Amino acid sequence: MKLNNKIILEGNGLHSGNKCRLIIEPFETPEILIRSGDNIQPLRELKTSGTNRGSDYIFQDGTIIKTCEHVLSALTGLDIFSGVLVTAEGGEMPALDGCSRLLCSELLKNCSDDENVKNAYELSEPVIIHSEDRKRFVAAFPDDRLNITYTVEYDYIGAQVYDYVHSTENYVKDISGARTFAMKSEIEYLRSHGMSLGGSLDNAVLIGDKIQAKGGLRWENEFVRHKVLDLIGDLASLGRPLKAHIIALRAGHEYHLRLADKLKGEFY
């Protein structure tokens, strides 16, 4: 899709709790550009870190924009890979609704169909990232489109598996509304370490002896759908669409971004 008008959204950062501002505007560029202050770089050239409960993007001078995954998921979930400048003010992306539904709605109001979709990367062989004990992994296998099979397992929830076949329609309908979540037992630890300070039931689901979610869960398997949302956002760091079948087991941002980095090594 092609962005035609500027979008401005404000809110608190999910982890910092600080007031943050997001500006997405049309820009004559063959890729997505990211700006913070005086820094501006193509998305695919930024370093990434997925070790702090979110996906952080790092400029050459060390400036960090935290928790970018939901915004980037909305863009690439709608097949927007070029022609936009994304500006983050406040050091973090605003949490908004804890997923990408609100941003998708704004983008769809301000976009039109684009016949000049960037060519997708295609794999010639599998690419696999795994933990030392091989209990967590994410792998990409050659395919003629983007498919994702994701499995999660959490206390109080058990195991959930979700198969996703990418299209903009499927993304908006089945993925964009899946909210971020946290374990109630972890909240005190997270907040003592400067995380989840902007989290609330307005933008997250809380998991404990009972599940707390504003309006109830949107799907019984909302948790694994959110992990698909995160993965799509993390793959945005490639800078182009990807044709692959991705299989993820108990993965997360660190593994998603390590996969993206390894794929960059294959493609660039």
C-alpha positions in Angstrom: 0.0 0.0 0.0 1.0 3.6 -0.5 0.8 6.3 2.3 -0.8 9.5 1.1 -1.2 11.6 4.2 0.7 12.3 7.5 -0.5 10.4 10.6 0.3 11.6 14.1 -0.4 9.5 17.2 0.5 10.1 20.9 0.5 8.1 24.1 2.7 6.6 26.8 5.5 4.2 26.1 4.7 0.7 27.2 7.9 0.3 29.1 9.1 3.8 30.0 5.7 5.2 30.7 6.9 8.5 29.2 4.8 10.6 26.8 5.7 9.6 23.2 4.7 10.8 19.8 4.7 8.9 16.5 4.6 10.6 13.1 4.3 8.6 9.9 4.4 10.6 6.8 4.9 10.1 3.0 8.5 10.5 1.9 10.2 10.0 -1.4 12.3 7.0 -0.4 12.6 3.5 -1.8 12.5 2.1 1.8 11.2 2.9 5.3 13.2 5.7 7.0 13.4 6.0 10.8 14.1 9.3 12.6 14.7 10.3 16.1 15.9 13.9 16.7 18.7 14.6 14.2 19.2 10.9 13.4 17.7 9.5 10.3 18.5 6.1 8.8 16.9 3.4 6.6 15.2 0.9 8.8 17.3 -2.1 7.5 20.6 -0.3 8.4 19.7 0.2 12.1 21.1 -2.2 14.7 18.5 -4.1 16.7 18.2 -5.5 20.2 15.4 -7.8 21.4 16.7 -8.5 25.0 14.5 -6.0 26.9 10.9 -7.3 26.4 10.6 -5.5 23.0 12.4 -4.7 19.8 14.8 -1.7 20.1 16.4 0.0 17.1 19.8 1.7 17.6 21.3 4.5 15.5 25.0 4.8 14.8 25.5 7.3 17.6 23.9 5.0 20.1 20.4 6.7 20.2 17.7 4.0 20.9 14.1 3.9 19.9 12.4 1.3 22.2 9.5 -1.0 21.5 9.2 -0.6 17.7 7.6 -4.0 16.9 3.9 -3.0 16.9 4.3 0.0 14.7 6.6 -1.9 12.2 4.1 -4.8 12.3 1.3 -2.5 11.2 3.3 -1.1 8.3 4.6 -4.4 7.0 1.4 -6.2 7.8 -0.2 -3.8 5.3 2.7 -4.4 2.8 4.2 -0.9 3.3 7.9 -1.3 2.8 8.8 2.1 1.2 7.7 5.7 0.8 7.4 6.5 4.5 9.4 8.4 7.2 8.7 7.2 10.7 9.6 9.7 13.5 9.6 8.7 17.1 9.7 11.4 19.8 10.2 10.4 23.5 12.6 7.5 23.0 9.9 4.9 22.6 7.0 4.2 20.3 3.7 4.9 22.0 1.9 1.8 23.3 -1.4 2.9 21.8 -3.8 -0.1 22.1 -1.1 -2.6 22.8 -1.4 -4.2 19.4 -1.6 -2.7 15.8 -5.3 -2.4 15.3 -5.5 1.4 15.9 -2.5 2.2 13.7 -3.8 -0.2 10.9 -7.1 1.7 11.0 -5.3 5.1 10.6 -3.1 3.7 7.9 -6.0 2.3 5.9 -7.8 5.7 6.0 -4.7 7.4 4.6 -3.4 4.8 2.1 -4.2 3.6 -1.4 -3.3 0.5 -3.3 0.3 0.5 -4.6 1.2 -1.6 -7.7 4.9 -1.0 -7.1 5.3 -3.5 -4.2 9.0 -4.3 -3.5 10.3 -7.6 -4.6 10.3 -10.2 -1.9 13.4 -12.0 -0.6 13.3 -15.8 -1.5 15.3 -18.4 0.4 17.4 -21.1 -1.3 17.9 -23.1 1.9 16.6 -23.1 5.5 17.9 -20.6 8.1 17.6 -21.7 11.7 18.2 -19.9 15.1 17.9 -21.9 18.3 18.8 -21.8 22.0 21.7 -23.9 23.3 19.3 -26.5 24.6 17.2 -26.3 21.4 14.0 -25.8 23.4 13.5 -22.4 21.7 14.0 -21.8 18.0 12.8 -19.9 15.0 13.5 -21.2 11.5 12.7 -20.0 8.0 12.2 -22.5 5.1 11.8 -21.8 1.4 8.2 -21.1 0.3 6.4 -19.2 -2.3 4.7 -16.8 0.2 4.9 -15.8 3.8 3.5 -18.4 6.2 4.0 -18.5 9.9 3.5 -21.4 12.3 4.0 -20.3 15.9 3.8 -22.2 19.1 3.9 -20.7 22.7 3.6 -22.3 26.1 3.0 -20.3 29.3 1.8 -21.0 32.9 -2.0 -20.7 33.3 -2.4 -20.7 29.5 -0.7 -23.9 28.4 0.3 -24.4 24.7 -1.1 -22.5 21.8 -0.4 -23.0 18.1 -1.4 -20.7 15.3 -0.9 -21.0 11.5 -0.9 -17.7 9.6 -0.9 -17.2 5.8 0.0 -13.6 5.0 -2.3 -11.2 3.2 -3.2 -7.7 4.2 -6.7 -8.9 4.8 -5.7 -11.8 7.0 -3.3 -9.5 8.9 -6.0 -6.9 9.7 -8.7 -9.5 10.5 -6.7 -12.1 12.4 -3.6 -10.5 13.8 -3.7 -6.7 14.2 -6.1 -6.8 17.3 -4.0 -9.3 19.3 -2.8 -7.4 22.4 0.5 -7.7 24.2 0.5 -9.5 27.5 2.4 -10.0 30.7 2.5 -12.5 33.6 1.1 -11.0 36.8 4.0 -12.7 38.7 6.5 -10.7 36.6 5.1 -7.2 36.9 6.9 -6.2 40.1 10.2 -7.4 38.7 9.6 -5.6 35.3 8.7 -2.3 36.9 11.7 -2.4 39.3 13.8 -2.7 36.2 12.2 0.2 34.3 9.9 -1.9 32.2 6.1 -2.1 31.8 5.7 1.3 33.5 3.2 2.3 30.8 1.3 -1.0 30.8 -2.4 -1.2 31.8 -5.5 -3.1 30.9 -6.0 -0.4 28.3 -3.1 -1.8 26.3 -2.3 -5.3 27.6 -3.7 -8.6 28.9 -2.6 -9.7 32.4 -2.1 -13.4 33.0 -2.4 -14.9 36.5 -4.7 -17.1 38.4 -7.3 -15.5 36.2 -6.8 -13.6 32.9 -7.6 -9.9 33.0 -8.4 -8.3 29.7 -10.5 -5.2 29.0 -13.6 -6.5 27.2 -12.4 -10.1 27.6 -10.1 -12.0 25.3 -10.6 -11.2 21.6 -9.7 -14.8 20.7 -9.0 -17.8 23.0 -5.6 -17.9 21.4 -4.9 -14.2 21.5 -1.5 -14.8 23.0 0.0 -16.8 20.2 -1.6 -14.4 17.7 0.2 -11.6 19.4 3.5 -13.4 18.9 2.8 -13.6 15.2 2.2 -9.9 15.2 5.5 -9.4 17.0 7.4 -11.6 14.5 5.9 -9.8 11.5 7.1 -6.5 13.1 10.6 -7.9 13.7 10.9 -9.1 10.2 10.4 -5.6 9.0 14.0 -5.0 9.8 14.8 -6.8 6.5 13.5 -3.8 4.6 11.6 -6.0 2.1 8.9 -8.7 2.0 10.0 -12.2 2.7 8.7 -15.4 1.1 9.3 -18.2 3.6 7.5 -20.6 5.9 8.6 -19.5 9.4 8.3 -22.0 12.3 8.7 -20.6 15.8 8.7 -22.5 19.1 8.8 -20.5 22.4 10.7 -17.8 20.6 10.6 -14.0 21.2 12.1 -10.8 20.0 15.7 -11.8 20.6 15.2 -14.9 18.4 13.1 -13.0 15.8 15.8 -10.3 15.3 18.6 -12.8 15.3 16.8 -14.6 12.4 16.4 -11.3 10.6 20.1 -10.4 11.1 21.1 -13.8 9.7 18.8 -13.4 6.7 20.3 -9.9 6.1 23.6 -11.6 5.9 22.2 -13.9 3.2 20.5 -11.1 1.2 22.8 -8.1 1.4 
